[in-house]
Amino acid sequence: MANTITKRELVNKVCAELGNSFTQNQVLDVIQKTIDTITEALGNGDRVVLRNFGTFTVKEVKAKVGRNPKEPTKNVPIPPRTVVKFKVGKNLKDSAAKVSD
């Protein structure tokens, strides 16, 4: 089973990778600013491309009719909504493929 890496653990790994040339607070600030910038761009409807990692896009999902699992005869309207989609880049796809090998 895969482990979960939190933002704090990510900060620790990046600090260690950089040979502790930056403080954990500096790395945390950079990571948080990166997340904030991506979030803001997506909120504006922009596409965010991180080469070889992936692409974040905002898509509009059309309204549709769903079914209530407890009462399958009843239709449940699902309103249109906006969602974030992520398309995996080549390096990330290749790296993830190694996990199942």
C-alpha positions in Angstrom: 0.0 0.0 0.0 1.3 3.5 -0.9 2.2 6.0 1.8 0.6 9.5 2.0 3.0 12.4 1.8 1.7 15.6 3.5 2.8 19.1 2.7 5.0 19.1 5.8 6.8 15.9 4.7 7.2 17.4 1.2 8.9 20.4 2.7 11.2 18.2 4.7 12.1 16.1 1.6 12.8 19.2 -0.5 14.9 20.7 2.3 17.0 17.5 2.6 17.3 17.4 -1.2 18.7 20.9 -1.3 21.2 20.1 1.5 19.4 22.3 4.0 20.5 25.5 2.1 17.0 26.9 2.7 15.0 26.8 5.9 11.9 24.8 6.2 9.9 28.0 6.4 11.4 29.3 3.2 10.6 26.0 1.4 7.1 26.0 2.9 6.6 29.5 1.6 7.7 28.6 -1.9 5.5 25.5 -2.0 2.5 27.4 -0.6 3.0 30.2 -3.1 3.1 27.7 -5.9 -0.1 26.1 -4.8 -1.8 29.5 -4.4 -0.6 30.6 -7.8 -1.9 27.4 -9.5 -5.2 27.8 -7.6 -5.6 31.4 -8.6 -4.9 30.6 -12.3 -7.4 27.8 -12.3 -9.9 30.1 -10.6 -9.4 32.5 -13.5 -10.1 29.7 -16.0 -6.5 29.5 -17.1 -4.6 26.3 -18.0 -1.6 25.4 -15.9 1.1 23.3 -17.7 4.0 21.8 -15.8 6.1 20.2 -18.5 6.6 16.4 -18.0 4.5 16.5 -14.9 1.0 17.3 -16.2 -1.6 19.9 -17.2 -4.4 21.3 -15.0 -7.5 22.6 -16.9 -10.9 23.8 -15.8 -13.8 22.1 -17.6 -17.6 22.7 -17.5 -19.6 19.6 -16.8 -23.0 19.7 -18.4 -26.2 19.1 -16.4 -27.4 15.6 -16.4 -30.0 13.3 -14.8 -28.7 10.8 -12.2 -30.4 8.0 -10.3 -30.9 7.7 -6.6 -29.3 4.4 -5.5 -31.9 3.9 -2.8 -34.8 4.7 -5.1 -33.7 3.8 -8.7 -37.0 4.8 -10.2 -36.5 8.4 -9.2 -34.5 10.8 -11.3 -32.2 13.2 -9.6 -31.2 16.3 -11.5 -27.4 17.0 -11.3 -26.7 20.7 -12.1 -23.9 21.9 -14.3 -20.6 22.5 -12.5 -17.0 23.4 -13.1 -14.3 20.9 -12.3 -10.5 20.7 -12.4 -9.1 18.1 -14.7 -5.5 16.8 -14.6 -3.8 15.2 -17.6 -0.7 13.3 -16.6 2.6 14.2 -18.2 5.1 11.8 -19.7 7.6 11.7 -16.9 4.9 11.2 -14.2 3.2 8.6 -16.3 6.4 6.7 -16.7 7.2 7.0 -13.0 3.8 5.8 -12.0 4.1 2.8 -14.4 7.1 1.6 -12.4 5.0 1.2 -9.3 2.9 -1.6 -10.8 6.0 -3.4 -12.2 
